[in-house]
């Protein structure tokens, strides 16, 4: 589709949603409607038990409430009560009893109860989808879920862990997307063949949050309207439209025309243009999202430690950060993002072709060979992939790119069918285990385990010793000691892992001057539309 046709389609969509009124050359969105341009081709489902993609997390954040959650206007305060007004921990630290808050109602009109919370968490464990490890790491299994997660009455939920953990770690995990509480009655009314409503929730929502999804066209748009039964303050934005616009230039054009309120994927060049345009502004926000490449250890050449070392030395980190990524990524080479407990600031690799060639010469593949990079069809990622193609090519590697949608590249990655995967990873909750548990843990490397939530598994990296080290850090209660354990783990990971972590994102939101309080979640969470005003 051409940029012009995509622009016309966006204008037609907005005209339809505004009652069929044609947009003028300089449009202006209604004061109670938020219109956002973003890449949303990675959305696969709205089911919080399965959703594990960036754009899907944004939707979930605004549709589903959780036992505890984050205040978008005070993210530094950490998790706060939401559906649970309070909780108590047993003396041995293995049982947490939640008392549900009053006044929370699903979009269907059903009140939120402890039974809904128990059902939602049990359901996520039983379905065993990609993000299920966030819960199963506490000893919950499909067989024991109903005994370890149960409602005593409408207001009381009791969860029993397999051992004592830091309470903050448990609550941080419950604030992840998978912790979204669904309307049990509505979901089970739409059950098909024992799927606990999974098929229905792929395209529908059943939450108690500020919004509900009323329309989704894959790779095109998501439309959310107010949940009429939302128990909080009524949001100023009564309707939210997230439009999939792939090209930066098209997003900028729509912003300048007034067709959209916020553009989230502008290139540095287009950001510079916006900064010079009256009526528009740019807001920078350090994200937890990391850009990395990873090598499938099922591939003989890519499992050679010296080949991996050579590839890490032959990445033009600073050159990319200073050119086409300017202002939008900072060089970062450890699996914990800046601002996290135990984040490592050391960057041991630079662009050094002499060291790269020396390492390759010591490998069992001194002539390198063919490498296929699997990359999402997004300009910044393609630019990074082309830079790798160029510099790795200088080693003698025959590098080709396979470009696909977000969903296509993720499917290939999760099936362990890639050579090199180039992509992004963001934390699910604000605890260092969120990334340590994916980059440095692989409890079962067999194909049959299907542990797609672990990036180490996706790359067939079998690491029993490192897995144990990472799991030991989870139960360490002394904060300084725990931070040191993660620092040591990252130093080892930098040197031996099949991951080439390159950058941490600085998201630059371009928007109309009138837009206030748009927060995409900082380093730890997703976008919050209900606090936006304009």
Secondary structure, DSSP 8 states (H G I E B T S, - for coil): --HHHHHHHHHHHHHHHTTS----SS----TTEEEEEE--TT-----TTT--SHHHHHHHHHH---SEEE-TT-GGG-EEESSEEEEEE-TTS-EEEEEE-SS-B-TTS-B--HHHHHHHHHHHHHHT-GGGHHHHTTT--TTTHHHHEEEEETTEEEEE-SS---HHHHHHHHTSGGG----HHHHHHT--TT-TTHHHHTT-----SSEEEEEEETTTEEEEEE-TT--S---S-SEEEEEE---HHHHHHHHHHTS-SEE----HHHHHHHHTSTTEEEEEEEEEEEEEEEE-TTSTGGG-HHHHHHHHHT--HHHHHHTTTTTTEEE--SSS-TTSTT----------HHHHHHHHHTSS-TT--EEEEEEES-HHHHHHHHHHHHHHHTTT-EEEEEEE-HHHHHHHHHTT--SEEEEEE--SSSSTHHHHHHHS--S--SGGG--TT-HHHHTT---HHHHHHHHHHHT---HHHHHHHHHHHHHHHHHHSSEEEEEEEEEEEEEETT-B--B--TTTS--B-TT-B-
